[in-house]
Amino acid sequence: MLKNPLVSIIINCYNSDKYLEEAINSVYSQTYNNWEIIFWDNKSDDNSAKIAKSFDRVRYFLADEHTSLGAARNKAVNVSNGELISFLDCDDLWLENKLELQV
């Protein structure tokens, strides 16, 4: 069993700037701190990229072409470093102890 595994948090985004900052902030509020955010921009044409790039612990990736959610998630998983994977939608919020409880 891993003692303090890195959790890769996959955020797949397509034109979701309305709630995106709040979603990312809910990750920064976690009581478990060994995480990375893999932000997969699925060819957004709103302010999503600007918002994601304003955070220092976000690894930003721009898709070559718009794909289905499943395909985009698979591509994001392929560039992740974590021993564990979690998915966060752009319009969702996490309670501050979500990762701690799940890890």
DSSP file with accessible surface (Angstrom, degrees, kcal/mol):
  #  RESIDUE AA STRUCTURE BP1 BP2  ACC     N-H-->O    O-->H-N    N-H-->O    O-->H-N    TCO  KAPPA ALPHA  PHI   PSI    X-CA   Y-CA   Z-CA
    1    1 A M              0   0  227      0, 0.0     2,-0.3     0, 0.0     0, 0.0   0.000 360.0 360.0 360.0 135.8    0.0    0.0    0.0
    2    2 A L        -     0   0   96      1,-0.1     0, 0.0    81,-0.0     0, 0.0  -0.554 360.0-155.5 -76.5 135.3    1.3    3.4   -0.9
    3    3 A K  S    S+     0   0  206     -2,-0.3    -1,-0.1     1,-0.2     0, 0.0   0.919  85.5   1.7 -79.7 -45.7    1.8    5.7    2.0
    4    4 A N  S    S-     0   0   97      2,-0.0    -1,-0.2    99,-0.0    99,-0.0  -0.474  84.5-172.0-141.3  64.0    1.5    9.2    0.4
    5    5 A P        -     0   0    7      0, 0.0     2,-0.4     0, 0.0    29,-0.1  -0.249  27.8-112.4 -68.0 147.3    0.7    8.5   -3.3
    6    6 A L        -     0   0   33     75,-0.2    78,-2.0    29,-0.1    77,-1.6  -0.638  30.0-150.1 -73.1 130.3    0.6   11.3   -5.9
    7    7 A V  E     -ab  35  84A   4     27,-2.0    29,-2.4    -2,-0.4     2,-0.7  -0.924   0.5-150.6-105.4 121.6   -2.9   11.8   -7.1
    8    8 A S  E     -ab  36  85A   0     76,-3.1    78,-2.6    -2,-0.6     2,-0.7  -0.848  10.2-156.0 -90.5 119.1   -3.3   13.0  -10.7
    9    9 A I  E     -ab  37  86A   0     27,-3.3    29,-3.1    -2,-0.7     2,-0.6  -0.882   7.2-152.8 -99.9 114.3   -6.5   15.1  -10.9
   10   10 A I  E     -ab  38  87A   1     76,-3.3    78,-2.5    -2,-0.7     2,-0.6  -0.798  13.6-177.0 -92.7 120.1   -7.7   15.1  -14.5
   11   11 A I  E     -a   39   0A   0     27,-2.8    29,-3.0    -2,-0.6     2,-0.5  -0.966   6.5-166.2-116.4 109.9   -9.8   18.1  -15.5
   12   12 A N  E     -a   40   0A  21     -2,-0.6    78,-0.5    76,-0.4     2,-0.4  -0.860  14.9-169.8 -95.0 129.4  -11.1   17.9  -19.1
   13   13 A C  E     +a   41   0A   0     27,-2.9    29,-3.4    -2,-0.5     2,-0.3  -0.973  26.1 166.7-131.9 132.4  -12.3   21.2  -20.3
   14   14 A Y  S    S-     0   0  105     -2,-0.4    29,-0.1    27,-0.2    27,-0.1  -0.881  83.4 -34.7-138.6 105.2  -14.3   22.4  -23.2
   15   15 A N  S    S+     0   0   52     -2,-0.3     3,-0.1     1,-0.1    26,-0.0   0.922  91.2 136.3  49.9  59.8  -15.6   26.0  -22.9
   16   16 A S    >>  +     0   0   39      1,-0.1     4,-0.7     2,-0.1     3,-0.6  -0.171  11.2 130.2-127.0  40.2  -16.2   25.8  -19.2
   17   17 A D  H 3>  +     0   0   52      1,-0.2     4,-0.5     2,-0.2    -1,-0.1   0.725  54.3  80.7 -72.1 -15.6  -14.9   29.1  -17.9
   18   18 A K  H 34 S+     0   0  156      1,-0.2    -1,-0.2    -3,-0.1     4,-0.1   0.900 114.7   8.9 -60.3 -45.5  -18.0   29.9  -15.8
   19   19 A Y  H <> S+     0   0  104     -3,-0.6     4,-2.1     2,-0.1    -1,-0.2   0.343  99.2 105.6-115.3   3.3  -17.2   27.7  -12.8
   20   20 A L  H  X S+     0   0    0     -4,-0.7     4,-2.6     1,-0.2     5,-0.3   0.892  77.3  51.9 -59.3 -45.5  -13.7   26.6  -13.6
   21   21 A E  H  X S+     0   0  108     -4,-0.5     4,-2.6     1,-0.2    -1,-0.2   0.921 111.1  48.7 -60.1 -41.5  -11.8   28.9  -11.1
   22   22 A E  H  > S+     0   0  105      2,-0.2     4,-1.6     1,-0.2    -1,-0.2   0.904 110.5  51.6 -64.7 -40.0  -14.1   27.6   -8.3
   23   23 A A  H  X S+     0   0    0     -4,-2.1     4,-0.8    67,-0.4    71,-0.3   0.946 112.5  44.7 -62.1 -48.3  -13.5   24.0   -9.3
   24   24 A I  H >X S+     0   0    0     -4,-2.6     4,-1.9     1,-0.2     3,-1.1   0.916 109.7  55.8 -64.7 -40.3   -9.7   24.4   -9.3
   25   25 A N  H 3X S+     0   0   66     -4,-2.6     4,-1.3    -5,-0.3    -1,-0.2   0.838  98.8  61.8 -60.8 -31.2   -9.8   26.3   -6.0
   26   26 A S  H 3< S+     0   0   11     -4,-1.6    -1,-0.3    -3,-0.2    -2,-0.2   0.797 104.1  49.4 -67.6 -24.4  -11.6   23.3   -4.5
   27   27 A V  H X< S+     0   0    0     -3,-1.1     3,-1.9    -4,-0.8    -2,-0.2   0.915 107.5  53.1 -74.9 -43.6   -8.5   21.2   -5.3
   28   28 A Y  H 3< S+     0   0   64     -4,-1.9    -2,-0.2     1,-0.3    -1,-0.2   0.746 104.2  58.6 -63.7 -20.8   -6.2   23.8   -3.7
   29   29 A S  T 3< S+     0   0   72     -4,-1.3    -1,-0.3    -5,-0.2    -2,-0.2   0.426  79.9 125.9 -87.7   2.4   -8.3   23.6   -0.5
   30   30 A Q    <   -     0   0    6     -3,-1.9    67,-0.2     1,-0.1    66,-0.1  -0.280  60.3-143.0 -66.0 144.4   -7.7   19.9   -0.1
   31   31 A T  S    S+     0   0   61     65,-2.7     2,-0.5     2,-0.0    -1,-0.1   0.703  92.5  70.6 -76.6 -20.2   -6.4   18.6    3.2
   32   32 A Y        -     0   0   23     64,-0.4    67,-0.1     1,-0.1    -2,-0.1  -0.881  66.2-177.1 -96.7 125.3   -4.4   16.0    1.2
   33   33 A N        +     0   0   98     -2,-0.5     2,-1.6     1,-0.1    -1,-0.1   0.462  50.2  97.1-109.8  -2.1   -1.6   17.9   -0.6
   34   34 A N        +     0   0   53    -29,-0.1   -27,-2.0     2,-0.0     2,-0.3  -0.606  63.8 113.0 -91.4  80.5    0.2   15.4   -2.8
   35   35 A W  E     -a    7   0A   6     -2,-1.6     2,-0.3   -29,-0.2   -27,-0.2  -0.944  48.0-155.9-143.1 161.4   -1.6   16.0   -6.0
   36   36 A E  E     -a    8   0A  19    -29,-2.4   -27,-3.3    -2,-0.3     2,-0.6  -0.968  18.3-134.8-133.2 149.3   -1.1   17.4   -9.5
   37   37 A I  E     -ac   9  58A   0     20,-1.3    22,-3.0    -2,-0.3     2,-0.7  -0.945  10.4-162.5-106.1 125.1   -3.7   18.8  -11.8
   38   38 A I  E     -ac  10  59A   0    -29,-3.1   -27,-2.8    -2,-0.6     2,-0.7  -0.940  11.7-163.1-101.7 108.6   -3.6   17.7  -15.5
   39   39 A F  E     -ac  11  60A   0     20,-2.9    22,-2.6    -2,-0.7     2,-0.8  -0.866   2.8-166.4 -99.4 112.7   -5.7   20.2  -17.3
   40   40 A W  E     -ac  12  61A  25    -29,-3.0   -27,-2.9    -2,-0.7     2,-0.8  -0.872   5.7-157.4-104.5 105.5   -6.7   18.9  -20.7
   41   41 A D  E     -ac  13  62A   3     20,-3.3    22,-2.9    -2,-0.8     2,-1.2  -0.752   2.3-158.0 -85.4 112.2   -8.1   21.8  -22.9
   42   42 A N        -     0   0    3    -29,-3.4    -1,-0.1    -2,-0.8    20,-0.1  -0.297  66.7 -66.6 -90.4  48.0  -10.3   20.1  -25.5
   43   43 A K  S    S-     0   0   91     -2,-1.2    -1,-0.2     1,-0.2   -29,-0.1   0.858  74.3-175.9  72.6  43.3  -10.0   23.1  -27.9
   44   44 A S        -     0   0   22    -31,-0.3    -1,-0.2     1,-0.1   -30,-0.0  -0.331  20.6-165.9 -65.6 149.5  -11.8   25.7  -25.8
   45   45 A D        +     0   0  131      4,-0.0     2,-0.1     3,-0.0    -1,-0.1   0.047  66.3  73.0-125.1  25.0  -12.4   29.1  -27.3
   46   46 A D  S    S-     0   0   46      0, 0.0     3,-0.4     0, 0.0     4,-0.2  -0.219 107.8 -71.0-112.2-152.5  -13.5   30.9  -24.1
   47   47 A N  S  > S+     0   0   94      1,-0.2     4,-2.2     2,-0.1     5,-0.2   0.278  95.9 108.2 -90.9  12.0  -11.3   32.0  -21.1
   48   48 A S  H  > S+     0   0    0      1,-0.2     4,-2.7     2,-0.2     5,-0.2   0.910  78.0  49.1 -57.3 -46.0  -10.7   28.5  -19.8
   49   49 A A  H  > S+     0   0   23     -3,-0.4     4,-2.7     1,-0.2    -1,-0.2   0.930 110.6  50.4 -61.7 -44.7   -7.0   28.4  -20.9
   50   50 A K  H  > S+     0   0  158     -4,-0.2     4,-0.8     1,-0.2    -1,-0.2   0.913 112.7  47.1 -60.4 -42.8   -6.3   31.8  -19.2
   51   51 A I  H >< S+     0   0   28     -4,-2.2     3,-1.0     2,-0.2     4,-0.3   0.953 113.4  47.2 -64.7 -49.3   -7.9   30.6  -16.0
   52   52 A A  H >< S+     0   0    0     -4,-2.7     3,-1.5     1,-0.3    -2,-0.2   0.912 110.4  52.4 -61.0 -42.3   -6.1   27.3  -15.9
   53   53 A K  H 3< S+     0   0  134     -4,-2.7    -1,-0.3     1,-0.3    -2,-0.2   0.655  94.8  71.5 -71.4 -12.8   -2.7   28.9  -16.7
   54   54 A S  T << S+     0   0   84     -3,-1.0     2,-0.4    -4,-0.8    -1,-0.3   0.615  85.1  81.3 -78.4  -9.3   -3.2   31.4  -13.8
   55   55 A F  S X  S-     0   0   28     -3,-1.5     3,-0.9    -4,-0.3   -31,-0.0  -0.807  73.0-145.9 -99.4 137.7   -2.6   28.5  -11.3
   56   56 A D  T 3  S+     0   0  141     -2,-0.4    -1,-0.1     1,-0.2    -3,-0.0   0.704  93.2  48.8 -78.9 -20.2    0.9   27.4  -10.5
   57   57 A R  T 3  S+     0   0   92      2,-0.0   -20,-1.3   -21,-0.0     2,-0.5   0.199  85.6 107.6-105.9  18.4    0.4   23.7  -10.0
   58   58 A V  E <   -c   37   0A  21     -3,-0.9     2,-0.8    -6,-0.2   -20,-0.2  -0.842  57.8-150.8-100.6 126.0   -1.6   23.1  -13.1
   59   59 A R  E     -c   38   0A  82    -22,-3.0   -20,-2.9    -2,-0.5     2,-0.4  -0.873  22.9-152.9 -93.4 111.0   -0.1   21.2  -16.0
   60   60 A Y  E     +c   39   0A  56     -2,-0.8     2,-0.4   -22,-0.2   -20,-0.2  -0.726  17.6 178.7 -94.5 132.0   -1.8   22.6  -19.0
   61   61 A F  E     -c   40   0A  53    -22,-2.6   -20,-3.3    -2,-0.4     2,-0.5  -0.999  15.8-151.6-131.4 133.6   -2.2   20.6  -22.2
   62   62 A L  E     -c   41   0A  93     -2,-0.4   -20,-0.2   -22,-0.2   -22,-0.1  -0.911  23.5-125.6-104.9 124.3   -4.0   21.7  -25.4
   63   63 A A        -     0   0    4    -22,-2.9     3,-0.1    -2,-0.5   -20,-0.1  -0.325   6.7-135.2 -66.2 146.8   -5.6   19.0  -27.5
   64   64 A D  S    S+     0   0  149      1,-0.2     2,-0.3   -22,-0.0    -1,-0.1   0.822  90.1   3.1 -68.6 -33.6   -4.6   18.8  -31.2
   65   65 A E  S    S-     0   0  124      0, 0.0    -1,-0.2     0, 0.0     2,-0.2  -0.983  89.7 -90.5-149.5 154.9   -8.3   18.3  -32.0
   66   66 A H        +     0   0   98     -2,-0.3     2,-0.3    -3,-0.1   -23,-0.1  -0.507  53.2 174.3 -68.6 132.2  -11.6   18.2  -30.2
   67   67 A T        -     0   0   23     -2,-0.2    -4,-0.0     1,-0.1   -25,-0.0  -0.797  36.0 -76.2-130.6 175.9  -12.4   14.7  -29.0
   68   68 A S     >  -     0   0   78     -2,-0.3     4,-2.6     1,-0.1     5,-0.2  -0.258  47.9-107.2 -66.9 162.4  -15.0   12.9  -27.0
   69   69 A L  H  > S+     0   0   82      1,-0.2     4,-2.7     2,-0.2     5,-0.2   0.923 119.8  51.1 -59.1 -44.1  -14.7   13.1  -23.2
   70   70 A G  H  > S+     0   0   40      1,-0.2     4,-2.2     2,-0.2    -1,-0.2   0.927 111.5  46.2 -61.6 -44.7  -13.5    9.5  -22.9
   71   71 A A  H  > S+     0   0   34      2,-0.2     4,-2.1     1,-0.2    -1,-0.2   0.910 113.1  50.2 -65.1 -41.2  -10.8   10.0  -25.5
   72   72 A A  H  X S+     0   0    0     -4,-2.6     4,-2.2     1,-0.2    -2,-0.2   0.913 109.9  50.6 -64.9 -41.2   -9.7   13.3  -23.9
   73   73 A R  H  X S+     0   0   61     -4,-2.7     4,-2.7    -5,-0.2    -1,-0.2   0.909 108.7  52.0 -63.4 -41.2   -9.5   11.6  -20.4
   74   74 A N  H  X S+     0   0  107     -4,-2.2     4,-1.9     1,-0.2    -1,-0.2   0.916 109.6  49.2 -61.9 -41.2   -7.4    8.8  -21.8
   75   75 A K  H  X S+     0   0   75     -4,-2.1     4,-0.7     1,-0.2    -1,-0.2   0.904 111.8  49.3 -64.8 -40.0   -4.9   11.3  -23.3
   76   76 A A  H >< S+     0   0    0     -4,-2.2     3,-1.0     1,-0.2     4,-0.4   0.908 108.3  52.8 -66.1 -41.0   -4.7   13.2  -20.0
   77   77 A V  H >< S+     0   0   46     -4,-2.7     3,-1.4     1,-0.2    -1,-0.2   0.900 102.2  61.0 -60.3 -37.5   -4.1   10.0  -18.1
   78   78 A N  H 3< S+     0   0  133     -4,-1.9    -1,-0.2     1,-0.3    -2,-0.2   0.733 108.4  42.1 -64.8 -22.3   -1.3    9.2  -20.5
   79   79 A V  T << S+     0   0   45     -3,-1.0    -1,-0.3    -4,-0.7    -2,-0.2   0.378  94.0 107.9-103.4   4.1    0.6   12.3  -19.4
   80   80 A S    <   -     0   0   24     -3,-1.4     5,-0.0    -4,-0.4   -72,-0.0  -0.422  52.6-160.0 -82.0 157.8   -0.1   12.0  -15.7
   81   81 A N        +     0   0  104     -2,-0.1   -75,-0.2     3,-0.1    -1,-0.1   0.431  51.7 116.4-110.4  -6.7    2.5   11.1  -13.1
   82   82 A G        -     0   0   19      1,-0.1   -75,-0.2     2,-0.1    -2,-0.1  -0.270  61.0-145.3 -74.1 153.1    0.2    9.9  -10.3
   83   83 A E  S    S+     0   0  109    -77,-1.6     2,-0.3     1,-0.1   -76,-0.2   0.706  95.8  40.5 -78.4 -24.8   -0.1    6.5   -8.8
   84   84 A L  E    S-b    7   0A  67    -78,-2.0   -76,-3.1     2,-0.0     2,-0.4  -0.926  76.4-149.2-123.3 152.0   -3.8    7.3   -8.4
   85   85 A I  E     +b    8   0A  66     -2,-0.3     2,-0.3   -78,-0.2   -76,-0.2  -0.950  14.4 177.1-122.9 139.3   -6.2    9.1  -10.8
   86   86 A S  E     -b    9   0A  14    -78,-2.6   -76,-3.3    -2,-0.4     2,-0.4  -0.984  18.4-140.5-137.4 148.7   -9.2   11.3  -10.0
   87   87 A F  E     -b   10   0A  83     -2,-0.3     2,-0.4   -78,-0.2   -76,-0.2  -0.923  14.1-174.5-113.3 136.2  -11.5   13.2  -12.3
   88   88 A L        -     0   0    2    -78,-2.5   -76,-0.4    -2,-0.4     2,-0.2  -0.992  16.7-142.8-129.0 121.6  -12.9   16.6  -11.6
   89   89 A D    >   -     0   0   59     -2,-0.4     3,-1.9   -78,-0.1   -76,-0.1  -0.549  26.1-115.3 -79.2 152.4  -15.5   18.2  -14.0
   90   90 A C  T 3  S+     0   0    6    -78,-0.5   -67,-0.4     1,-0.3   -66,-0.1   0.678 114.0  47.3 -64.2 -19.4  -15.2   21.9  -14.5
   91   91 A D  T 3  S+     0   0  105    -68,-0.1     2,-0.3   -69,-0.1    -1,-0.3   0.154  97.3  91.7-109.5  19.2  -18.5   22.7  -12.9
   92   92 A D    <   -     0   0   68     -3,-1.9     2,-0.4   -72,-0.1   -66,-0.2  -0.787  57.5-152.0-111.4 157.6  -18.0   20.5   -9.8
   93   93 A L        -     0   0  111     -2,-0.3     2,-0.4   -67,-0.1   -70,-0.1  -0.961   9.5-141.9-125.2 145.3  -16.6   21.3   -6.4
   94   94 A W        -     0   0   31     -2,-0.4     2,-0.1   -71,-0.3   -65,-0.1  -0.862  20.3-118.4-105.1 140.7  -14.8   19.0   -3.9
   95   95 A L    >   -     0   0  138     -2,-0.4     3,-2.0     1,-0.1     4,-0.3  -0.449  38.6-107.1 -65.7 151.9  -15.2   19.1   -0.2
   96   96 A E  T 3  S+     0   0  124      1,-0.3   -65,-2.7     2,-0.1   -64,-0.4   0.715 116.3  44.3 -63.1 -20.3  -11.9   19.8    1.4
   97   97 A N  T 3> S+     0   0   64    -67,-0.2     4,-2.5     1,-0.1    -1,-0.3   0.287  79.1 108.6-107.0  13.4  -11.3   16.3    2.7
   98   98 A K  H <> S+     0   0   43     -3,-2.0     4,-2.2     1,-0.2     5,-0.2   0.941  83.7  40.1 -55.0 -54.8  -12.3   14.4   -0.5
   99   99 A L  H  > S+     0   0    2     -4,-0.3     4,-3.1     1,-0.2    -1,-0.2   0.915 113.1  54.8 -65.7 -40.8   -8.8   13.3   -1.5
  100  100 A E  H  4 S+     0   0  110     -4,-0.2    -1,-0.2     1,-0.2    -2,-0.2   0.931 112.0  44.3 -57.6 -44.9   -7.7   12.5    2.1
  101  101 A L  H  < S+     0   0  127     -4,-2.5    -1,-0.2     1,-0.2    -2,-0.2   0.894 116.6  45.7 -67.6 -39.9  -10.7   10.2    2.6
  102  102 A Q  H  <        0   0  128     -4,-2.2    -2,-0.2    -5,-0.3    -1,-0.2   0.855 360.0 360.0 -75.6 -34.7  -10.3    8.5   -0.8
  103  103 A V     <        0   0   56     -4,-3.1    -2,-0.2    -5,-0.2    -1,-0.2   0.933 360.0 360.0 -68.9 360.0   -6.6    8.0   -0.6
